[in-house]
Amino acid sequence: MPTVPVLGGKDQATLELSSVFGGPARVPLVHQAVVRELAARRTGTHDTKGRSEVSGGGRKPWKQKGTGRARQGSIRASHWVGGGKAMAPKARDYTYRPPRKVRQGAIRVALSLKAKDKKLIVLDAFPVSEAKTKAVFEVLTKRLKLTNALVVDEKGNDKLLRSVRNMAKFDAVPPEGVNLESLLKHEALVLTSKAAKALEGALS
């Protein structure tokens, strides 16, 4: 189990994390979870009219024989201008939902990689007196020396969540909002002690 320093505590203590932050790097789990999140973004509303949906073309354009021209059955065939599209794309649902254990396992892998790469910072707390982006930005960039990070704190810290949401390369979510895309997109992960325990409880 990995052990990380806790910044901001009275005695600069260390926090022993569970196997949620120290598991093996199982890349296939991450791949399945990424495919699921990307597929969920697709609206699937594409639709093109086929031969049976195009108006007109109810009669044969000319008789079968004797005209010297190629035989035709309808002016709405796919090779005619204005005809229906052959094998046209239709609206569909792209939802791909792997089992819950796979989704949770992928997040555990991402958390473990953050801890292994020394990109995991645990704070005793992240108090914010007022929702001011500038103050929180200085803490993240000057004190913690970060340029791109995901900040996770308990849901009750609304001032922190509102302060970070205006930053281009930083994001803040409660433990319930942690997802694989955010973990992979941001270089570092900043957790409070309560958020770390909440993630351990949810993913154990």
C-alpha positions in Angstrom: 0.0 0.0 0.0 1.5 3.4 -0.9 2.2 6.1 1.6 2.0 9.8 0.7 2.8 12.9 2.7 -0.2 15.0 3.9 0.5 18.7 3.4 -1.0 21.2 5.7 -1.3 19.0 8.7 0.0 20.0 12.1 2.8 17.5 12.1 3.2 17.0 8.3 2.0 13.4 8.8 1.8 10.7 6.2 -1.3 8.9 5.0 -1.3 5.2 4.2 -3.5 4.6 1.2 -5.3 1.3 0.5 -4.8 -0.9 -2.6 -7.1 1.4 -4.5 -4.1 3.6 -5.0 -1.5 0.8 -5.4 -3.0 -1.7 -7.7 -1.4 -3.1 -10.9 -1.6 -1.2 -14.2 -4.2 -3.1 -16.0 -4.4 -1.3 -19.3 -7.3 -3.3 -20.9 -9.6 -2.0 -18.1 -8.7 1.6 -18.9 -9.2 1.0 -22.6 -12.7 -0.4 -22.1 -13.7 2.5 -19.8 -12.3 5.1 -22.3 -14.3 3.4 -25.2 -17.4 3.6 -23.0 -17.0 7.3 -22.2 -16.3 8.2 -25.8 -19.2 6.2 -27.1 -21.5 7.9 -24.6 -20.8 11.2 -26.2 -22.1 10.2 -29.6 -25.6 11.3 -30.2 -26.3 8.8 -32.9 -28.9 11.1 -34.6 -27.5 10.7 -38.1 -30.1 9.7 -40.6 -30.1 9.5 -44.4 -33.2 8.6 -46.5 -33.0 5.3 -48.2 -34.8 4.3 -51.5 -38.1 3.5 -49.7 -38.1 6.9 -47.9 -37.6 9.2 -50.8 -40.7 10.7 -52.3 -41.7 10.1 -55.9 -40.7 7.3 -58.2 -43.9 5.3 -58.0 -44.0 4.3 -61.6 -41.4 2.8 -64.0 -39.7 5.7 -65.9 -40.0 3.9 -69.2 -40.9 0.6 -70.6 -38.6 -2.4 -70.1 -37.7 -3.0 -73.8 -37.5 -1.2 -77.1 -36.2 2.2 -76.0 -32.5 1.6 -76.5 -31.8 2.7 -73.0 -30.9 0.7 -69.9 -33.8 -0.8 -68.0 -34.9 1.3 -65.0 -37.4 0.5 -62.3 -37.6 3.8 -60.4 -36.1 7.3 -60.6 -35.5 7.0 -56.8 -32.9 4.3 -57.1 -29.5 5.1 -55.5 -27.8 5.8 -58.8 -30.3 8.5 -59.8 -29.8 12.2 -58.9 -32.2 12.7 -56.0 -32.5 9.0 -55.3 -32.2 7.3 -52.0 -28.9 6.4 -50.4 -27.9 2.8 -50.6 -27.2 1.3 -47.2 -27.9 4.7 -45.6 -26.7 5.4 -42.0 -29.6 5.3 -39.6 -30.1 6.7 -36.1 -28.7 4.3 -33.5 -27.6 4.1 -29.9 -23.8 3.8 -29.4 -24.0 3.2 -25.6 -21.4 0.7 -24.5 -21.6 -0.1 -20.8 -19.0 -2.5 -19.4 -19.7 -4.1 -16.0 -19.4 -1.9 -12.9 -16.3 -3.8 -11.7 -14.6 -2.9 -15.0 -15.4 0.8 -14.7 -14.3 0.9 -11.1 -11.2 -1.1 -11.9 -10.2 1.4 -14.6 -10.5 4.3 -12.1 -8.3 2.4 -9.6 -5.7 1.9 -12.3 -5.6 5.6 -13.0 -5.3 6.5 -9.3 -2.5 4.0 -8.9 -0.6 5.4 -11.8 -0.9 8.9 -10.3 0.5 7.6 -7.0 3.3 5.7 -8.7 4.3 8.6 -10.9 4.4 11.0 -7.8 1.5 13.0 -9.3 -0.7 12.5 -6.3 -0.8 15.3 -3.7 -2.8 14.8 -0.5 -3.8 17.9 1.6 -5.1 17.8 5.1 -7.8 20.2 4.0 -8.4 22.8 1.3 -10.3 25.6 3.1 -11.6 28.5 1.0 -12.9 31.6 2.8 -14.6 33.0 -0.3 -15.1 31.9 -3.9 -12.1 33.7 -5.4 -10.4 32.1 -8.4 -7.2 34.2 -7.9 -6.5 33.0 -4.4 -7.0 29.3 -5.2 -5.0 29.7 -8.4 -2.0 31.0 -6.4 -2.2 28.1 -4.0 -2.2 25.6 -6.9 0.5 27.2 -9.0 2.8 28.9 -6.5 2.6 26.7 -3.4 2.0 23.3 -5.0 3.9 24.1 -8.2 1.2 22.7 -10.5 0.2 23.7 -14.0 -2.5 21.1 -14.7 -4.4 19.3 -12.0 -7.7 17.8 -10.9 -8.8 18.9 -7.4 -11.1 16.6 -5.4 -12.7 17.6 -2.1 -15.9 16.8 -0.3 -19.1 18.1 -1.8 -19.7 20.6 1.0 -16.7 22.7 -0.1 -18.8 24.6 -2.7 -16.5 27.7 -2.6 -13.6 25.6 -3.8 -15.6 24.0 -6.6 -16.8 27.4 -7.8 -13.3 28.9 -7.6 -11.6 26.3 -9.7 -14.2 25.9 -12.4 -13.0 29.2 -14.0 -9.5 27.9 -14.6 -8.6 26.5 -18.0 -6.2 23.8 -16.9 -7.6 23.0 -13.5 -10.9 21.3 -12.5 -12.5 20.5 -9.2 -15.1 17.8 -8.5 -16.4 16.0 -5.4 -15.4 12.3 -4.9 -18.7 11.2 -6.6 -17.7 13.1 -9.7 -14.3 11.5 -10.3 -14.2 9.9 -13.7 -11.6 8.3 -15.8 -11.5 11.1 -18.4 -10.7 13.7 -15.8 -7.9 11.6 -14.3 -6.3 11.0 -17.6 -6.7 14.5 -18.9 -5.0 16.2 -15.9 -1.4 15.8 -15.1 -1.7 15.8 -11.3 -4.3 14.8 -8.8 -4.9 16.9 -5.6 -6.9 15.2 -2.9 -8.0 16.2 0.6 -7.8 13.5 3.3 -11.6 13.2 3.4 -11.8 12.9 -0.4 -9.1 10.1 -0.4 -11.0 8.2 2.3 -14.3 8.6 0.3 -12.6 7.3 -2.9 -11.2 4.3 -1.0 -14.7 3.5 0.4 -16.3 3.8 -3.0 -13.7 1.8 -4.9 -12.6 -0.8 -2.4 
